[in-house]
Amino acid sequence: MFIRIVLLINSIEYKEALNEALNNVHERYHSLIQDALIEYEEDRNISYDTDHAKDYAKYMVNQIASLREM
């Protein structure tokens, strides 16, 4: 039972994180995040543009680095 509760909490947190990302990241990454949400909610395999995903990763690293500087 404990494992099921932890998995449910993680599931909710992941979905909330994706929705939060849609509200806070540059709109050029929205399609990538929406695909991740669809993949998660519908348990589907989605093919991602590798270059776009790498660009998003760099963007997020820069966002995190800018928070450290505050």
C-alpha positions as CSV (number, residue, x, y, z in Angstrom):
1,M,0.0,0.0,0.0
2,F,2.8,2.4,0.9
3,I,4.4,1.9,-2.5
4,R,1.1,2.6,-4.3
5,I,0.7,5.9,-2.3
6,V,4.3,7.0,-3.1
7,L,3.7,6.2,-6.8
8,L,0.5,8.1,-6.8
9,I,2.2,11.1,-5.2
10,N,5.0,11.0,-7.7
11,S,2.5,10.7,-10.5
12,I,0.6,13.8,-9.3
13,E,3.9,15.7,-8.8
14,Y,5.1,14.8,-12.3
15,K,1.9,15.9,-13.9
16,E,1.8,19.1,-11.9
17,A,5.4,19.8,-12.8
18,L,4.6,19.5,-16.5
19,N,1.6,21.8,-16.2
20,E,3.7,24.2,-14.2
21,A,6.4,24.1,-16.9
22,L,3.8,25.1,-19.5
23,N,3.1,28.2,-17.5
24,N,6.7,29.2,-16.9
25,V,9.0,28.2,-19.8
26,H,9.4,29.9,-23.1
27,E,6.5,29.0,-25.5
28,R,8.9,27.5,-28.0
29,Y,9.2,24.5,-25.7
30,H,5.4,24.0,-25.1
31,S,5.0,21.4,-27.8
32,L,7.8,19.3,-26.2
33,I,6.2,19.6,-22.7
34,Q,2.7,18.8,-24.1
35,D,4.1,15.7,-25.8
36,A,5.6,14.6,-22.5
37,L,2.3,15.1,-20.8
38,I,0.5,13.1,-23.4
39,E,3.1,10.4,-23.2
40,Y,2.7,10.3,-19.5
41,E,-1.1,10.5,-19.3
42,E,-1.9,8.1,-22.2
43,D,1.1,5.8,-21.7
44,R,2.1,6.3,-25.3
45,N,5.6,6.4,-26.9
46,I,6.2,9.7,-28.6
47,S,9.1,10.4,-30.9
48,Y,10.9,13.6,-29.8
49,D,13.0,15.9,-31.9
50,T,16.4,15.3,-30.3
51,D,17.8,18.7,-31.2
52,H,14.8,20.4,-29.7
53,A,15.0,18.3,-26.6
54,K,18.7,19.2,-26.2
55,D,18.0,22.9,-26.7
56,Y,15.3,22.6,-24.0
57,A,17.8,20.9,-21.6
58,K,20.3,23.7,-22.2
59,Y,17.6,26.3,-21.6
60,M,16.7,24.7,-18.3
61,V,20.3,24.5,-17.2
62,N,20.7,28.2,-17.9
63,Q,17.4,28.9,-16.0
64,I,18.6,27.0,-13.0
65,A,22.1,28.7,-13.1
66,S,20.4,32.1,-13.2
67,L,18.4,31.2,-10.0
68,R,21.7,30.4,-8.3
69,E,23.0,33.9,-9.1
70,M,20.1,35.6,-7.3
